[in-house]
């Protein structure tokens, strides 16, 4: 399991849903998060949390005009799919 602080830029529309092996949990630190799980769209605010199997089609983005920050915990499979390294 790995824990990351993730900042999502605001987005007018939800990104295309993805699926991959893994499991994810996140807690909203600031802003508002749009979580799309299959056919359901949820808006989460500061202090709210979600957990889901990443084999369910999903997308995560900030809603509104400000970025949103979350603390996210991934298992090993979810970490491989969600983390990026800075270009060299």
DSSP file (Angstrom, degrees, kcal/mol; ACC not computed):
  #  RESIDUE AA STRUCTURE BP1 BP2  ACC     N-H-->O    O-->H-N    N-H-->O    O-->H-N    TCO  KAPPA ALPHA  PHI   PSI    X-CA   Y-CA   Z-CA
    1    1 A X              0   0    0      0, 0.0     2,-0.3     0, 0.0    74,-0.2   0.000 360.0 360.0 360.0 140.5    0.0    0.0    0.0
    2    2 A X  E     -A   74   0A   0     72,-2.3    72,-2.4    73,-0.1     2,-0.4  -0.975 360.0-149.0-131.0 146.5    1.2    3.5   -0.8
    3    3 A X  E     +A   73   0A   0     -2,-0.3     2,-0.3    70,-0.2    70,-0.2  -0.953  19.6 174.5-118.4 135.0   -0.2    6.9    0.3
    4    4 A X  E     -A   72   0A   0     68,-2.6    68,-3.3    -2,-0.4     2,-0.6  -0.972  32.6-130.7-136.6 149.2    0.0   10.0   -1.9
    5    5 A X  E     -A   71   0A   0     -2,-0.3     2,-0.4    66,-0.2    66,-0.2  -0.922  36.5-168.8 -94.5 123.3   -1.3   13.6   -1.7
    6    6 A X  E     -A   70   0A   0     64,-2.9    64,-2.6    -2,-0.6     2,-0.5  -0.943  14.7-155.6-121.4 135.3   -2.8   14.2   -5.2
    7    7 A X  E     -A   69   0A   0     -2,-0.4     2,-0.5    62,-0.2    62,-0.2  -0.949   8.5-161.5-110.1 125.9   -4.0   17.5   -6.7
    8    8 A X  E     -A   68   0A   0     60,-3.2    60,-2.2    -2,-0.5     2,-0.1  -0.917  15.8-133.4-105.2 126.5   -6.6   17.4   -9.4
    9    9 A X        -     0   0    0     -2,-0.5    53,-1.1    58,-0.2    58,-0.1  -0.426  38.5 -88.7 -71.8 154.7   -7.0   20.5  -11.6
   10   10 A X  B     -d   62   0B   0     55,-0.2     2,-0.4    51,-0.1    53,-0.2  -0.334  47.2-170.1 -63.7 146.9  -10.6   21.7  -12.2
   11   11 A X        -     0   0    0     51,-1.9    53,-0.3     1,-0.1    50,-0.0  -0.993  26.2-149.2-143.2 130.9  -12.3   20.1  -15.2
   12   12 A X  S    S+     0   0    0     -2,-0.4     2,-0.3    51,-0.1    -1,-0.1   0.830  89.3  31.6 -67.4 -31.8  -15.6   21.0  -16.8
   13   13 A X  S    S-     0   0    0     50,-0.0     2,-0.2     0, 0.0    -1,-0.1  -0.919  91.7-102.4-127.9 153.0  -16.3   17.4  -17.8
   14   14 A X        -     0   0    0     -2,-0.3     3,-0.1     1,-0.1    47,-0.1  -0.488  41.9-113.8 -69.5 138.9  -15.4   14.1  -16.3
   15   15 A X        -     0   0    0     -2,-0.2     2,-0.1     1,-0.1    -1,-0.1  -0.232  47.7 -77.8 -62.9 163.2  -12.4   12.3  -17.9
   16   16 A X        -     0   0    0      1,-0.1    -1,-0.1    43,-0.0    42,-0.1  -0.425  57.8-105.5 -62.1 135.6  -13.1    9.0  -19.7
   17   17 A X        -     0   0    0     -2,-0.1     2,-0.3    42,-0.1    42,-0.2  -0.281  38.1-163.1 -63.8 150.0  -13.5    6.2  -17.2
   18   18 A X  B     -E   58   0B   0     40,-2.7    40,-2.2    38,-0.2     2,-0.3  -0.873   7.3-154.6-127.6 161.8  -10.7    3.7  -16.9
   19   19 A X        +     0   0    0     -2,-0.3     2,-0.3    38,-0.2    36,-0.2  -0.988  24.4 144.7-134.7 147.4  -10.4    0.2  -15.4
   20   20 A X        -     0   0    0     34,-2.0    36,-0.1    -2,-0.3    58,-0.1  -0.957  53.0 -75.3-167.7 164.5   -7.4   -1.6  -14.0
   21   21 A X  S    S+     0   0    0     -2,-0.3     2,-0.2    56,-0.1    60,-0.2  -0.375  83.6  63.2 -64.4 146.5   -6.5   -4.1  -11.3
   22   22 A X        -     0   0    0     55,-0.1    32,-1.7    56,-0.1    33,-0.4  -0.744  68.4-100.8 135.0-177.9   -6.4   -2.6   -7.8
   23   23 A X  E     -B   53   0A   0     30,-0.2    52,-1.5    -2,-0.2     2,-0.4  -0.989  28.9-163.5-144.5 141.6   -8.2   -1.0   -5.0
   24   24 A X  E     -BC  52  74A   0     28,-2.5    28,-2.5    -2,-0.3     2,-0.4  -0.980  10.8-177.7-135.3 144.4   -8.3    2.7   -4.1
   25   25 A X  E     +BC  51  73A   0     48,-2.1    48,-3.3    -2,-0.4     2,-0.3  -0.994  13.5 178.0-131.7 137.9   -9.3    4.8   -1.1
   26   26 A X  E     -BC  50  72A   0     24,-2.6    24,-2.2    -2,-0.4     2,-0.4  -0.995  19.1-155.5-143.9 156.3   -9.2    8.6   -0.9
   27   27 A X  E     -BC  49  71A   0     44,-2.2    44,-2.4    -2,-0.3     2,-0.6  -0.993  26.2-124.9-126.9 129.4  -10.1   11.4    1.5
   28   28 A X  E     + C   0  70A   0     20,-2.8    19,-2.8    -2,-0.4    42,-0.3  -0.654  27.8 175.9 -82.3 119.0  -10.9   14.9    0.2
   29   29 A X  E     -     0   0A   0     40,-2.7     2,-0.3    -2,-0.6    41,-0.2   0.847  67.5  -8.8 -86.2 -40.9   -8.6   17.5    1.9
   30   30 A X  E    S+ C   0  69A   0     39,-1.6    39,-1.6    16,-0.1    -1,-0.3  -0.987 106.4  18.7-156.1 158.1   -9.9   20.6   -0.1
   31   31 A X  S    S-     0   0    0     -2,-0.3    15,-0.6    37,-0.2     2,-0.4  -0.287  88.5 -64.7  77.8-165.1  -12.1   21.5   -3.0
   32   32 A X  E     -F   45   0B   0     31,-0.5    31,-2.2    34,-0.3     2,-0.4  -0.987  42.2-152.1-128.5 136.7  -14.7   19.2   -4.5
   33   33 A X  E     -FG  44  62B   0     11,-2.9    11,-2.9    -2,-0.4     2,-0.6  -0.891   5.7-149.0-112.1 134.7  -14.1   15.9   -6.3
   34   34 A X  E     -FG  43  61B   0     27,-3.9    27,-1.8    -2,-0.4     2,-0.6  -0.920  17.8-171.8 -98.7 118.6  -16.2   14.3   -9.0
   35   35 A X  E     -FG  42  60B   0      7,-2.9     7,-2.9    -2,-0.6     2,-0.6  -0.958   4.4-165.2-113.1 117.5  -16.0   10.6   -8.8
   36   36 A X  E     +FG  41  59B   0     23,-2.7    23,-1.6    -2,-0.6     2,-0.5  -0.914   8.8 178.5-103.2 121.8  -17.6    8.6  -11.6
   37   37 A X  E >   -FG  40  58B   0      3,-2.8     3,-2.6    -2,-0.6     2,-0.3  -0.960  62.9 -55.5-124.4 110.2  -18.1    4.9  -10.8
   38   38 A X  T 3  S-     0   0    0     19,-3.2   -21,-0.1    -2,-0.5    18,-0.0  -0.422 123.5 -16.8  56.8-118.3  -19.8    3.0  -13.6
   39   39 A X  T 3  S+     0   0    0     -2,-0.3     2,-0.4    -3,-0.1    -1,-0.3   0.382 120.2  93.9 -96.0   2.7  -23.1    5.0  -14.3
   40   40 A X  E <   -F   37   0B   0     -3,-2.6    -3,-2.8     2,-0.0     2,-0.5  -0.818  55.2-162.1-104.5 134.2  -23.0    6.9  -11.0
   41   41 A X  E     -F   36   0B   0     -2,-0.4     2,-0.4    -5,-0.2    -5,-0.2  -0.968  11.5-174.1-114.5 125.1  -21.5   10.3  -10.5
   42   42 A X  E     -F   35   0B   0     -7,-2.9    -7,-2.9    -2,-0.5     2,-0.5  -0.921  15.3-151.3-117.2 142.1  -20.8   11.5   -7.0
   43   43 A X  E     -F   34   0B   0     -2,-0.4     2,-0.4    -9,-0.2    -9,-0.2  -0.970  18.3-169.5-111.8 121.0  -19.6   14.9   -5.8
   44   44 A X  E     -F   33   0B   0    -11,-2.9   -11,-2.9    -2,-0.5     2,-0.2  -0.896   0.5-163.3-113.9 141.2  -17.4   14.7   -2.6
   45   45 A X  E >   -F   32   0B   0     -2,-0.4     3,-2.3   -13,-0.2   -17,-0.3  -0.599  44.1 -50.2-114.3 175.3  -16.4   17.7   -0.5
   46   46 A X  T 3  S+     0   0    0    -15,-0.6   -17,-0.2     1,-0.3    -1,-0.2  -0.147 126.0  22.6 -47.5 131.9  -13.7   18.3    2.2
   47   47 A X  T 3  S+     0   0    0    -19,-2.8    -1,-0.3     1,-0.3     2,-0.2   0.325  98.2 112.1  91.5  -7.1  -13.9   15.7    4.9
   48   48 A X    <   -     0   0    0     -3,-2.3   -20,-2.8   -20,-0.2    -1,-0.3  -0.653  46.5-163.5 -98.8 158.8  -15.6   13.0    2.7
   49   49 A X  E     -B   27   0A   0     -2,-0.2     2,-0.3   -22,-0.2   -22,-0.2  -0.911   8.0-166.1-138.1 161.2  -14.0    9.8    1.6
   50   50 A X  E     -B   26   0A   0    -24,-2.2   -24,-2.6    -2,-0.3     2,-0.3  -0.982   1.2-169.7-144.4 153.8  -14.6    7.0   -1.0
   51   51 A X  E     +B   25   0A   0     -2,-0.3     2,-0.3   -26,-0.2   -26,-0.2  -0.991  17.5 158.7-143.3 143.9  -13.2    3.6   -1.6
   52   52 A X  E     -B   24   0A   0    -28,-2.5   -28,-2.5    -2,-0.3     2,-0.5  -0.996  45.2-101.5-161.6 158.0  -13.7    1.3   -4.6
   53   53 A X  E >   -B   23   0A   0     -2,-0.3     3,-2.0   -30,-0.2   -30,-0.2  -0.747  31.7-142.3 -80.4 123.9  -12.5   -1.6   -6.7
   54   54 A X  T 3  S+     0   0    0    -32,-1.7   -34,-2.0    -2,-0.5     4,-0.2   0.469  94.0  78.1 -75.4   0.7  -10.6   -0.1   -9.6
   55   55 A X  T 3  S+     0   0    0    -33,-0.4     2,-0.4   -36,-0.2    -1,-0.3   0.578  78.5  87.9 -79.2  -9.5  -11.9   -2.8  -11.9
   56   56 A X  S <  S-     0   0    0     -3,-2.0   -38,-0.2   -36,-0.1   -36,-0.1  -0.756 102.2-100.7 -81.6 131.5  -15.1   -0.8  -11.9
   57   57 A X        +     0   0    0     -2,-0.4   -19,-3.2   -40,-0.1     2,-0.3  -0.339  62.6 163.8 -54.2 128.5  -15.0    1.9  -14.7
   58   58 A X  E     -EG  18  37B   0    -40,-2.2   -40,-2.7   -21,-0.2     2,-0.3  -0.983  29.4-174.4-149.7 155.9  -14.0    5.1  -12.9
   59   59 A X  E     - G   0  36B   0    -23,-1.6   -23,-2.7    -2,-0.3     2,-0.4  -0.979   9.8-158.1-148.2 151.8  -12.7    8.6  -13.2
   60   60 A X  E     + G   0  35B   0     -2,-0.3     2,-0.3   -25,-0.2   -25,-0.2  -0.997  23.4 149.5-132.2 131.9  -11.7   11.3  -10.7
   61   61 A X  E     - G   0  34B   0    -27,-1.8   -27,-3.9    -2,-0.4     2,-0.3  -0.984  45.9-100.2-155.1 160.0  -11.6   15.0  -11.3
   62   62 A X  E     -dG  10  33B   0    -53,-1.1   -51,-1.9    -2,-0.3     2,-0.4  -0.639  35.1-151.4 -80.7 142.3  -12.0   18.3   -9.5
   63   63 A X        +     0   0    0    -31,-2.2   -31,-0.5    -2,-0.3     3,-0.3  -0.901  57.0  24.4-115.0 146.2  -15.3   20.1  -10.1
   64   64 A X  S    S-     0   0    0     -2,-0.4   -53,-0.1   -53,-0.3    -2,-0.0  -0.743 108.4 -54.0 102.4-153.8  -15.8   23.8   -9.9
   65   65 A X  S    S+     0   0    0     -2,-0.3     2,-0.3   -55,-0.1   -55,-0.2   0.469 110.3  68.2-107.7  -4.0  -13.2   26.5  -10.5
   66   66 A X  S    S-     0   0    0     -3,-0.3   -34,-0.3   -57,-0.1   -58,-0.0  -0.817  83.8-104.5-116.0 155.1  -10.5   25.4   -8.0
   67   67 A X        -     0   0    0     -2,-0.3     2,-0.4   -57,-0.1   -58,-0.2  -0.284  33.8-138.9 -64.1 162.1   -8.2   22.4   -7.8
   68   68 A X  E     -A    8   0A   0    -60,-2.2   -60,-3.2   -37,-0.2     2,-0.4  -0.975   8.7-151.0-125.8 142.9   -9.0   19.7   -5.3
   69   69 A X  E     +AC   7  30A   0    -39,-1.6   -40,-2.7    -2,-0.4   -39,-1.6  -0.926  16.8 176.1-116.0 138.9   -6.6   17.9   -3.1
   70   70 A X  E     -AC   6  28A   0    -64,-2.6   -64,-2.9    -2,-0.4     2,-0.6  -0.951  31.8-130.5-133.9 155.4   -7.0   14.3   -1.8
   71   71 A X  E     -AC   5  27A   0    -44,-2.4   -44,-2.2    -2,-0.3     2,-0.4  -0.957  37.4-167.3 -98.6 123.3   -5.0   11.8    0.3
   72   72 A X  E     -AC   4  26A   0    -68,-3.3   -68,-2.6    -2,-0.6     2,-0.5  -0.934  15.1-162.1-121.3 136.5   -5.1    8.6   -1.8
   73   73 A X  E     -AC   3  25A   0    -48,-3.3   -48,-2.1    -2,-0.4     2,-0.3  -0.974  14.2-177.8-118.1 125.9   -4.1    5.1   -0.8
   74   74 A X  E     -AC   2  24A   0    -72,-2.4   -72,-2.3    -2,-0.5   -50,-0.2  -0.896  24.0-130.3-118.5 147.6   -3.5    2.5   -3.5
   75   75 A X     >  -     0   0    0    -52,-1.5     4,-2.5    -2,-0.3     5,-0.2  -0.379  51.0 -85.3 -80.1 178.9   -2.6   -1.1   -3.3
   76   76 A X  H  > S+     0   0    0      1,-0.2     4,-1.7     2,-0.2    -1,-0.1   0.872 129.5  47.4 -58.2 -42.0    0.3   -2.2   -5.4
   77   77 A X  H  > S+     0   0    0      1,-0.2     4,-1.1     2,-0.2    -1,-0.2   0.914 113.9  47.2 -67.4 -42.2   -1.7   -2.7   -8.6
   78   78 A X  H  > S+     0   0    0      1,-0.2     4,-1.4   -55,-0.2    -2,-0.2   0.868 108.0  56.6 -66.4 -36.6   -3.5    0.7   -8.3
   79   79 A X  H  X S+     0   0    0     -4,-2.5     4,-1.9     1,-0.2     3,-0.3   0.908 103.0  54.1 -61.6 -43.0   -0.3    2.5   -7.5
   80   80 A X  H  < S+     0   0    0     -4,-1.7    -1,-0.2     1,-0.2    -2,-0.2   0.846 112.7  44.3 -61.0 -33.1    1.3    1.3  -10.8
   81   81 A X  H  < S+     0   0    0     -4,-1.1    -1,-0.2    -3,-0.2    -2,-0.2   0.741 119.4  38.4 -84.0 -23.7   -1.7    2.7  -12.8
   82   82 A X  H  < S+     0   0    0     -4,-1.4     2,-0.3    -3,-0.3    -2,-0.2   0.641  93.9  85.3-107.0 -16.6   -2.0    6.1  -11.0
   83   83 A X     <  -     0   0    0     -4,-1.9     2,-0.3    -5,-0.2   -79,-0.0  -0.677  50.6-173.3 -97.4 144.4    1.5    7.4  -10.3
   84   84 A X        -     0   0    0     -2,-0.3     2,-0.3     0, 0.0    -2,-0.0  -0.900  15.6-136.2-126.4 155.9    3.6    9.4  -12.7
   85   85 A X        -     0   0    0     -2,-0.3     2,-0.1     1,-0.0     3,-0.1  -0.846  32.5 -99.8-109.9 152.7    7.1   10.6  -12.6
   86   86 A X        -     0   0    0     -2,-0.3    -1,-0.0     1,-0.1     2,-0.0  -0.415  45.8-102.2 -66.9 142.4    8.3   14.0  -13.6
   87   87 A X              0   0    0      1,-0.1    -1,-0.1    -2,-0.1     0, 0.0  -0.365 360.0 360.0 -64.6 146.9    9.8   14.1  -17.1
   88   88 A X              0   0    0     -3,-0.1    -1,-0.1    -2,-0.0    -2,-0.1   0.459 360.0 360.0 -88.5 360.0   13.6   14.3  -17.1
